[in-house]
């Protein structure tokens, strides 16, 4: 079990304890302080005296180098890279080890995971993880249990990637290219913390993400060429689905916007009626006031409901546009166009 830690002293103890709580107890825990600058983290790691746990110190070189450092120190047959702010289900090792033990053709075993924190959801939706699927997207989480020999044969984690965040995706592709299969257990056994400023949120957006995707496609170009038709079809279908969903959401946002404006206009009219009803006394003023106030209350409730619907629709549309599928589709399609063009020139 390898756990790189950079300024995550508030969480690393929970990660370690989740390993110690495993029902499968044949493991070692290797933690590396990747040059933390946070005094609290340094203090936590200084005092991390737990069974079968060893703490190392290195200069800050990033998660790829930190994992490779621990890879060289590891003695076990299998490797599991847990992020310092995440944790495992107690049955994680028992379930994943069993798969590798009974099938030597499997190189890595992942599971479904639950994201928690500022985003709550289970992932992935599909448990396919063959080479063709991995070339399209990465449904395998970073803590998949993997044969250490397969990681070594693939060259470890690619420290040549300019940005962190997709190094595990690159590794799974490399292992699949070697002929080993993968598996994803349809059980939530990994818990992945989502927090502001986390690597998973910063490295999968903007130029950093595009650079990583381009690096992966260029590095595994023979595989992308061999599976270009299948991957392109998958991306076309994904893009069409995303565009349809986005159009539906945008229509919903527009509809709620129009409804909100109409309700606000009606509310203004009712407010003026109420002001008029409270003016000089006329026939049955109490009854008139009561009716207008009731209408005003009803319209305020309808306006609040419409604003809530608008907020929900806007949030869903924004979540879709910032999702991994949306971010990955466009840059990969552009890179596939480059591959198609270069194929035609050969």
Buried (B, 14 or more C-beta within 10 A) or exposed (E): BBBBBBBBBEBBBBBBEBBBEBEBEEBBBBBBBBBBEEEEBBEBBEEBEBEBBEBBEBEEBBBBBBBBBBBEEBEEEBBBBBBBBBBBBBBBBBBBBEBBEEEEEBBBBBBBBBBBEEBEEEBBEEBEBEBBBBBBBBBBBBBBBBBBEBBEBBEBBBBEBEBBBBBBBBBBBBBBBEEBBBBBBEEEBBBBBBBEEBBBBBBBEEEBBBBBBBBBBEBBEEBBBBBBEEBBEBBEEBBEEBEEBBEBBBEBBEBBBEBBEEBBEBBEEBEEBBEEBEEEEEEEEEEBBEBBBEBBEEBEEBBEEBBEBBEEBBEBBEEBEEBBBBBBBBBBBEBBEEBEEEEEEE
